[in-house]
Amino acid sequence: MAGDDDFDIAVIGAGIHGAGVAQAAAAAGYRAVILEQSGVAAGTSSRSSKLIHGGLRYLESGDLRLVYECLHERQRLLRMAPDLVTLIPQFIPVYRDTRRRPWRLRLGLSLYALLGGLSRDCRFRRVPPGEWGGLDGLSGDGLEAVFQYWDARTDDAALTRAVVASAVSLGVELQLPARFAGAHWEASRWSLEYVHHHQTRRCRAAVLINAAGPWVDGVLAHIEPTPDRVAVELVQGSHVVVDGHIDRGVFYVEAPRDRRAVFIMPWHGCLMVGTTETPYQGDPAGVHPRDEEIQYLMETLGHYFPAYRGAAVRASFAGLRVLPAGGDALSRRSRETLLYSHQTVPGPLLTIYGGKLTAYRLTAERVIRRIAPLLPGRVPKGDTRTLMLGN
């Protein structure tokens, strides 16, 4: 008989993907534990752009399936977490030097609406010039067109905490702080060690899920025998929070320096501007915005909203994306989540590489579907497609 420290599934990491997998595991009836080294949503899951969106710009790279899935997951989250996920207008201004021309945006927004099932929340319009003066001080110099569509916004950390709370209510055990110290396969189970308040503790699990975000390789380094790895790169995305306010919604613009997509959005009575894409090396815990990134974002803000040139930066933060390694430009790398089953270890070990905040629930569902044949049958306790999430 299994003891109190014996689980079906052990999840490393309490970011949004670890939280989602644990919730899905418990909903399916499995006994699960989360080991989190510092705090729920302490890493990238509290340092995102705060948007629950379909990924309009991913249409340019042909990721139609990713956009379709994210749009439909967005609709689910609007139903399941109405206090945490809300629709907000998005505006795309087009200037004389904007790379994405009006015809191209209209085509992209039409496809976006089609992939979203032509629902009311997927509609868009071309804003008449008579309304441009009310767009929060948006520069009119060279402005040729403005499109409006809808996406959703959230507090990413609060959403992650809500998913963890749901998982715990279904029976998941949360160990925090619990620094993962190692794992090895023993007698048909993973034997795990972790450090909790300076004491080494142990537990066992049939399946091990590595959901440590930018720390995934660090987790793999503590598993015996050493697992094979996927070649990935860490990419830093920085944001600044600036004194000021906009009321109309989120502005989706092209940075004047390199034409990358940048969001300018209202956030707790201030403005938030992000994000950058800068290669990162080193300890993920040490990530922070670089001076040149802050300058880049402030330059973009001042270009489109002249009233905020020289505005005070109240705060800045940076998160890390896990992207596949390769020679392509960062903006062209796939944003698809990779669920990788390691082949060089004797027991079931699955690592989640990358992932989108919007699609966390679908990712978790796929993880459980992948590992279910390796586990005994259980009586389900719920369905993550309908479980409500509170604030």
Secondary structure, 3 states (H helix, E strand, C coil): CCCCCEEEEEEECCCHHHHHHHHHHHHCCCCEEEECCCCCCCCHHHCCCCEECCCHHHHHHCCHHHHHHHHHHHHHHHHHCCCCEEEEEEEEEEECCCCCCHHHHHHHHHHHHHHCCCCHHHCCEECCHHHHHHCCCCCCCCEEEEEEEEEEEECHHHHHHHHHHHHHHCCCEEECCCEEEEEEEECCEEEEEEEECCEEEEEEEEEEEECCHHHHHHHHCCEECCCCCCCEEEEEEEEEEECCCCCCCEEEEECCCCCCEEEEEEECCEEEEECCCEEECCCHHHCCCCHHHHHHHHHHHHHHCHHHCCCCEEEEEEEEEEEECCCCCHHHCCCCCEEEECCCCCCCEEEEECCCCCCHHHHHHHHHHHHHHHCCCCCCCCCCCCCCCCC
